Amino acid sequence: MDSDDQMEVDSAIPFEYKGKGKAAESLLPFEDETLPWVEKYRPVTLDDVVSHKDITTTIENFIAKNRLPHLLFYGPPGTGKTSTILAVARRIYGPQYRKQILELNASDDRGIDVVREQIKQFAETRTLFSKGFKLIILDEADMMTQQAQAALRRVIEQYTKNVRFCIICNYVNKIAPAIQSRCTRFRFSPLPMTEVEKRVDNVVDAESVKLTPDGKKALLKLSKGDMRRALNVLQACHAAYDTIGETEIYNCTGSPHPSDIETIVNSMLSDEFTTSYQMVNALKTERGLALQDLLAGAFEYVETIDFKPHARVYLLDFLATLEHRISTGASEKIQLSAMIGAFKNTVELTTK
């Protein structure tokens, strides 16, 4: 084979991307088509991060004055913690931000050895030809062991000259107080419905999704301020159905439909015990519902019913006990009977 033939063969071989992780992924073709919507519509700049304007403004001021402290972000999932710090990294370092940050997640091993070796090594070395500090992001830090956190607090102090830490977690009480005191804390609260709705509307327009008004209402109700959940449910429904209404949203998530919950609660309050038990059991089998979901739905529906205060207290206390029993592996049949019994007792208490 002469050199011309060899060149033709070489050019036919697809270009292989070296490197690993997200830096290589970003080069791959067709990424927009195959990416989940959560990643595709992830905020790129601090201005794109919805709702937490007070937090983003404060961080912008820190960056402008070149006085970024160590950060601690905490709050429920899907509220924009990781997106915010990645937007900050882009803002400080530009498109090549991946070279300047070390991102460790709960899925990575983050015991005491990683703190002593990987984090220390990254913190000790300075990047050639670039001024300023590097950034270490510890995502889901509430999963770190106490020993690793103890080792980390010394590293945070030692290497403040070249490194800033951003610690992200869902539960701030699982982070050692010594680490909390070394960081500036920001709480990311669940997103307001209006903000989730705006982003959902953008995605619906961009992806040509047929979403009915009642479908949107159900989606926002189920998301409970979690943007990630809202977009994942929307994408799953879009893949499964042409038009997405309320029923499709509930079918897709496996959550009981409000009308089913209403039927079940009304039956438990008014029908005779055996009739009610058989009806709920049949509905559970037919719709494939879990008692845990029924309990959560019944709790929300009970809020709308007018019980006497002592009867309401009894019922809510009993529902909490039932949920605890189910979570520890109790029999669903017996707990279902107990739930119907609790509603019957509540009716008696109300009539007294």
FENFEN-V333529 format. One line per field, one symbol per residue. psi: psi as a letter, one per 40 degrees, with the letter a starting at -180 (. if undefined). A space follows every 50 residues. Layout:
# FENFEN-V333529
psi=???
This chain:
# FENFEN-V333529
psi=hiddddddddddhihhhiiiaddddeeiiedddeiiddddfhhdidddhi dfddddddddddddeffhaiihhiiiieefddddddddddddeadfddde ihhhiddihfadddddcdddddddiihiehiaiihhhgifeeeiiddddd ddddddddfddeihihhhidhdeehhddddeeihhhhhiiiidddddddd ddddddefhghidddddddddddfehddddddddddddddidhhaddddd ddeeiiidddddddddddddiiddddddddddddddefiidddddddddd dddeigiidddddddddddddddddddefihddddddddddddddddddd e.
